[in-house]
Amino acid sequence: MIRPDATLTRRHLLQTLAMGFAPLAVVTRIPAAAPTPNASIGPLNSAVLPKGIRSRFVEGVNGLRMHMLEAGFEAPGRPALLLIHGFPELAYSWRNIMVPLATAGYHVFAPDVRGYGRTTPSPVGYDDDLRPFGTANKLKDMLALVAAMGHRTVAAVIGHDQGSPLAGWCACAHPDVFPAVALMSAPFSGTPAPASSPAKGPHPAASGPDTIYDDLGRLSPPRKHYQRYYQTREANENMWHAPQGLHAFLRAYYHMKSADWPQNDPHPLVARTPDEWAKLPRYYVMDRDKGMAEQVAAEMPSPAAIAANRWLPDADLRVYAEEYGRTGFQGGLNGYRRGPVDRELDAFAGRKIEVPATFLGGAKDWGIYQSPGALERLEQQGATKYLGTHLIADAGHWVQQEQPAQVSRLLLDFLKRAA
């Protein structure tokens, strides 16, 4: 049953943040970011948005001026849905499913996550403090946004790619605010093992030092993992000022990870070993001597294929190119460099997702399998009220953009079951 939400008072918000994050006090003491060029930028032009979606800003969201897209805002008292995007995406990535969800009776909002798009602070530098980009602080961003939008709770939090583990952490840490969760394209790997338990983590079969990243370099030809590449100083410049141009880089990158690229024929990997990881496409396990711009350039779709693309026409891709052309990618890349920052999440060791949960992905998405066994652990151990896995035909990694009607239908069915 769908319930209207009451307004969240300032006192309740402060109590919620204080109770939920006492162990994470170091994050709360980070000083406010200095003003950036984004501080004066306006909302997205309504001409690039489907009818029924508006672009606006919310001030004072955990120190941010947060840009968001919103649908279903006309009538008060609607239950809320929070949508969290991944990399290299934006709130704009949800444009094709927001109106169907709002039409079903929800107040739907999707932020540009910290470091992305029109949310401050952006642009971000490689040498910036990484603590604000840790999962714990981004979780605080989401709590503060829900409150700023006038809700005590949401009907569900829905995350894609990088936003999927953040959505999982929302449900783990604050089931009272996030009483249902839909994870998309990246299985939630779970919370840390309790100190008294045998180490299990995301790779329970591993023992001894983790040498896989060095071992990839000894393959023939030598390879490297994309997440390690994303942690380098060079990655942002390579993609931002790609030799082929930013628009062409994004076109090839989105193409290679979609169902449109014929080579995408994913299947589970046996183990987390160099030989198994070598089966992943080059956008995941790259050639050692190439940046991502060079890696995807050879798979640039033809002009005819681009003209025929209905899920990401050039006008839509131009929105991404203009936003990333202004900010660069470092705000998103810093999310791959959390390292010791995320040790603060040890406070939640041993927790499982104890609210209704589901997983959606594209049947042509290798991202589901790059961490062997992760999906099975989510299904069997990670969520106590798991309501099913759905792999959608004719979709790759960008599932909510490639097959929005299917995704909307599955999410609405999940929300009914979870209520």
C-alpha positions in Angstrom: 0.0 0.0 0.0 1.4 3.4 -1.0 1.6 5.8 1.9 1.9 9.6 1.7 5.1 11.0 3.4 5.1 13.6 6.1 7.4 16.6 6.1 10.8 16.0 7.7 11.6 18.6 10.3 15.1 20.0 10.8 15.3 18.5 14.2 14.4 15.0 12.9 17.1 15.3 10.2 19.8 16.3 12.7 18.8 13.5 15.0 18.9 11.0 12.1 22.3 12.1 10.9 23.7 12.2 14.3 22.4 8.7 15.3 23.3 7.1 12.0 26.8 8.5 11.7 28.3 8.8 15.1 31.2 6.5 14.0 31.8 8.6 10.9 32.5 11.9 12.7 35.7 12.6 10.7 33.6 13.0 7.6 31.2 15.5 9.1 34.0 17.8 10.0 35.2 18.4 6.5 35.1 22.1 5.8 32.7 23.5 3.1 34.2 23.5 -0.3 35.3 26.8 -1.8 33.0 28.3 -4.4 33.4 26.8 -7.9 32.3 27.8 -11.3 29.2 25.6 -10.8 27.9 27.9 -8.1 26.4 30.2 -10.7 25.3 27.8 -13.3 21.6 27.5 -14.0 19.3 24.5 -14.5 19.3 22.3 -17.6 17.4 23.7 -20.6 13.9 22.2 -20.5 14.2 21.6 -24.2 16.5 18.6 -23.5 14.1 17.0 -21.0 11.0 15.0 -21.5 7.8 16.8 -20.7 6.9 16.4 -17.1 10.6 16.6 -15.8 12.1 19.7 -14.4 15.6 20.7 -13.5 16.3 22.6 -10.3 18.7 23.1 -7.4 18.4 22.2 -3.8 20.5 24.3 -1.4 22.3 23.1 1.7 22.4 19.3 1.0 25.3 18.2 3.2 27.2 21.4 2.1 26.2 21.0 -1.5 24.1 23.0 -3.9 22.7 19.9 -5.5 21.3 19.8 -9.0 18.5 17.3 -9.6 15.8 16.3 -12.0 12.3 15.8 -10.7 9.0 14.4 -11.9 5.6 13.9 -10.1 6.1 17.1 -8.2 2.7 18.6 -9.0 0.7 16.9 -6.2 1.9 16.9 -2.6 1.9 13.8 -0.4 3.2 11.4 -3.0 5.6 8.6 -1.9 9.2 9.3 -3.1 11.7 7.5 -5.3 15.3 8.4 -5.2 17.4 7.5 -8.3 21.2 7.4 -8.1 23.2 7.4 -11.3 26.6 5.8 -12.1 29.7 6.7 -14.1 30.0 8.3 -16.6 26.4 9.4 -16.2 24.3 12.1 -14.7 20.8 12.6 -13.3 19.9 12.8 -17.0 20.5 9.1 -17.3 17.1 8.5 -15.7 15.1 10.7 -18.0 13.3 7.9 -19.8 11.9 6.2 -16.7 11.1 9.2 -14.5 7.8 10.1 -16.1 6.4 6.5 -16.2 7.2 6.2 -12.4 5.7 9.6 -11.7 2.6 8.6 -13.7 2.2 5.7 -11.4 1.9 8.1 -8.4 5.4 8.7 -7.2 7.5 11.8 -6.5 10.6 10.9 -8.4 13.9 12.8 -8.0 17.4 12.1 -9.3 20.5 14.1 -8.3 23.7 14.8 -10.1 25.8 13.0 -7.4 28.6 14.8 -5.6 31.3 15.8 -8.1 29.1 15.3 -11.2 27.3 17.7 -13.5 25.8 20.8 -12.0 26.1 19.8 -8.4 28.8 21.7 -6.5 31.7 21.2 -5.8 32.6 20.7 -9.5 34.9 20.7 -11.3 37.1 18.5 -9.1 40.8 18.1 -9.1 43.0 15.0 -8.7 44.6 16.3 -5.6 41.4 17.3 -3.8 40.5 15.8 -0.5 39.0 12.3 -1.1 37.0 12.1 2.1 34.0 13.9 0.7 33.8 11.3 -2.1 33.7 8.3 0.3 30.6 6.2 0.5 29.8 7.3 4.0 29.7 10.9 3.1 27.8 10.2 -0.1 25.3 8.3 2.0 24.9 11.5 4.1 24.3 13.4 0.8 21.4 11.1 0.0 19.9 11.4 3.6 20.1 15.1 3.4 18.5 15.3 0.0 15.6 13.1 1.0 15.0 15.5 3.9 15.4 18.6 1.8 12.8 17.2 -0.6 10.3 17.1 2.3 10.2 13.4 3.0 10.9 11.3 6.1 11.3 8.2 3.9 11.2 7.1 0.3 9.3 4.2 -1.1 12.6 2.9 -2.6 16.1 3.9 -3.5 17.2 2.8 -7.0 20.8 2.8 -8.0 22.7 2.1 -11.3 26.4 1.3 -11.8 28.3 3.3 -9.2 24.9 4.3 -7.8 24.0 0.6 -7.1 26.4 0.0 -4.2 25.5 3.4 -2.8 21.8 2.4 -2.9 22.7 -0.9 -1.2 24.5 1.0 1.6 21.5 3.3 1.9 19.3 0.3 2.6 21.8 -1.4 4.9 22.6 1.7 7.0 19.2 3.3 7.1 16.3 0.9 6.4 14.0 3.3 8.2 14.6 5.9 5.4 15.2 3.5 2.5 12.7 0.6 3.1 13.2 -0.9 -0.4 16.1 -1.0 -2.8 16.6 -1.8 -6.5 20.1 -2.5 -7.6 21.0 -2.2 -11.3 23.9 -3.4 -13.4 26.4 -3.8 -10.4 25.6 -6.3 -7.7 26.0 -5.0 -4.1 29.0 -6.9 -2.8 27.9 -6.6 0.9 29.2 -5.1 4.1 32.6 -5.9 5.7 32.9 -9.2 7.6 32.7 -8.7 11.4 36.1 -8.7 13.0 35.4 -12.0 14.8 34.3 -13.8 11.6 36.6 -15.4 9.0 37.4 -12.9 6.3 34.9 -13.2 3.5 34.7 -9.8 1.8 33.8 -9.6 -1.9 36.2 -12.4 -2.8 35.9 -15.2 -0.2 38.1 -17.6 -2.2 41.1 -15.3 -2.1 44.0 -15.9 0.2 47.3 -14.2 0.7 48.2 -10.9 -1.1 46.0 -9.8 -3.9 48.3 -9.9 -6.9 45.8 -10.0 -9.7 46.4 -6.4 -10.9 50.1 -7.2 -11.3 49.4 -10.5 -12.8 47.2 -8.9 -15.5 50.4 -7.1 -16.7 52.1 -10.4 -17.3 49.4 -11.6 -19.7 50.2 -11.7 -23.4 49.4 -9.0 -24.5 49.7 -7.2 -21.1 46.4 -5.9 -19.6 45.2 -3.7 -16.8 42.0 -3.3 -14.9 39.9 -0.3 -15.8 39.3 0.6 -12.1 43.1 0.8 -11.6 43.3 3.0 -14.7 40.6 5.2 -13.3 42.6 5.8 -10.2 45.5 7.3 -12.2 46.2 11.0 -12.6 46.2 10.6 -16.4 42.7 9.1 -16.8 40.7 12.3 -16.5 42.8 14.2 -19.1 42.8 11.2 -21.5 39.0 11.0 -21.6 38.2 14.7 -21.1 40.5 15.8 -24.0 40.3 12.6 -26.0 42.2 12.6 -29.3 39.0 11.8 -31.2 37.1 14.5 -29.3 34.8 14.2 -26.2 31.6 13.6 -28.1 33.1 10.8 -30.2 34.8 9.3 -27.1 31.5 9.1 -25.2 29.7 7.7 -28.3 32.2 4.8 -28.6 32.2 4.2 -24.9 28.5 4.0 -24.6 28.3 1.9 -27.7 30.8 -0.7 -26.5 29.0 -1.2 -23.2 25.6 -1.5 -24.8 23.7 -4.3 -26.5 24.5 -2.7 -29.8 28.1 -4.0 -29.7 27.9 -7.5 -31.1 30.9 -8.7 -29.1 29.0 -8.4 -25.8 28.1 -12.0 -25.0 28.5 -12.1 -21.2 28.6 -15.2 -19.0 29.7 -15.9 -15.4 33.4 -16.2 -14.8 34.8 -19.2 -12.9 37.1 -17.3 -10.6 38.8 -14.0 -10.0 42.0 -14.9 -11.8 44.0 -13.1 -14.6 43.0 -15.7 -17.2 39.3 -15.4 -16.4 39.4 -11.6 -16.2 41.2 -11.7 -19.6 37.8 -12.8 -21.0 36.3 -9.5 -20.2 36.1 -6.9 -23.0 38.8 -4.3 -23.3 36.6 -1.6 -21.7 37.0 -3.6 -18.4 40.4 -5.3 -18.8 42.3 -2.8 -21.0 45.4 -3.1 -23.0 48.2 -1.9 -20.7 49.6 0.7 -23.1 46.3 2.4 -23.9 44.1 4.9 -22.2 40.3 4.5 -22.4 40.0 7.0 -25.2 42.3 4.9 -27.4 40.8 1.7 -26.2 37.2 2.4 -27.4 38.2 4.4 -30.5 38.4 1.3 -32.7 34.8 0.4 -31.9 33.3 3.8 -32.9 29.9 2.9 -34.6 29.3 3.9 -38.2 27.4 7.1 -39.1 24.5 4.9 -40.1 24.5 3.1 -36.8 24.6 6.4 -34.9 21.7 7.7 -37.0 19.7 4.6 -36.2 20.3 4.7 -32.5 17.0 5.4 -30.7 18.1 5.0 -27.1 20.9 7.5 -27.3 20.4 9.8 -30.2 23.1 12.5 -30.8 21.0 15.2 -29.3 20.9 13.2 -26.0 24.6 12.4 -26.1 25.3 16.0 -26.6 23.9 16.7 -23.1 26.5 14.4 -21.6 29.3 15.9 -23.8 28.5 19.4 -22.8 28.3 18.6 -19.1 31.5 16.6 -19.0 33.2 19.1 -21.4 32.6 21.7 -18.7 33.6 19.6 -15.6 35.8 16.8 -16.8 35.5 13.4 -15.2 37.5 13.7 -12.0 34.5 14.1 -9.8 33.4 10.6 -10.8 36.9 9.1 -11.0 37.5 10.1 -7.3 34.8 7.6 -6.4 37.2 4.9 -7.6 39.9 6.2 -5.2 38.1 5.9 -1.9 40.6 3.5 -0.4 41.0 4.0 3.4 38.1 6.5 3.4 35.6 3.6 3.2 37.0 1.8 6.2 34.6 4.0 8.1 31.9 1.6 6.8 33.3 -1.1 9.2 30.8 0.3 11.7 28.2 -1.6 9.7 30.2 -4.9 9.5 28.0 -8.0 9.2 24.8 -6.2 8.2 22.7 -7.4 5.4 20.1 -5.7 3.3 17.0 -6.4 5.4 14.4 -4.6 3.3 12.8 -5.8 0.0 15.5 -5.9 -2.7 15.8 -6.7 -6.4 18.5 -6.7 -9.1 18.0 -5.5 -12.7 20.5 -5.7 -15.4 20.9 -6.0 -19.2 21.4 -9.5 -20.5 24.3 -8.1 -22.6 26.0 -6.5 -19.6 29.4 -7.9 -18.7 29.4 -5.7 -15.6 27.1 -8.2 -13.8 29.8 -10.9 -13.9 33.1 -9.0 -13.6 33.2 -9.9 -9.9 32.7 -13.6 -9.9 30.0 -14.8 -7.6 28.8 -11.3 -6.6 25.3 -11.7 -7.9 24.9 -15.2 -6.4 26.0 -13.8 -3.0 23.5 -11.0 -3.2 20.7 -13.5 -4.1 21.6 -16.1 -1.5 23.2 -14.1 1.4 23.2 -10.4 1.0 19.5 -9.6 1.1 17.1 -11.3 3.5 14.0 -10.2 1.5 15.2 -10.7 -2.0 12.5 -10.5 -4.6 14.3 -11.6 -7.7 16.8 -11.0 -10.4 15.8 -9.7 -13.9 18.1 -9.7 -16.8 16.5 -7.7 -19.7 16.9 -8.8 -23.3 18.4 -6.4 -25.8 20.0 -4.3 -23.1 23.6 -3.9 -22.1 25.1 -1.8 -19.3 22.9 1.3 -19.8 19.7 -0.7 -19.1 17.4 2.1 -18.0 18.3 4.0 -21.2 18.4 1.1 -23.6 15.1 -0.5 -22.4 13.2 2.1 -20.4 9.7 0.6 -20.8 10.9 -2.8 -19.5 12.8 -1.3 -16.6 9.8 0.9 -15.7 7.5 -2.1 -15.7 9.8 -4.2 -13.6 10.4 -1.4 -11.0 6.7 -0.7 -10.6 6.0 -4.5 -10.1 8.8 -4.5 -7.5 7.4 -1.5 -5.7 4.0 -3.1 -5.5 5.5 -6.3 -4.0 7.7 -4.4 -1.6 5.0 -2.2 -0.2 
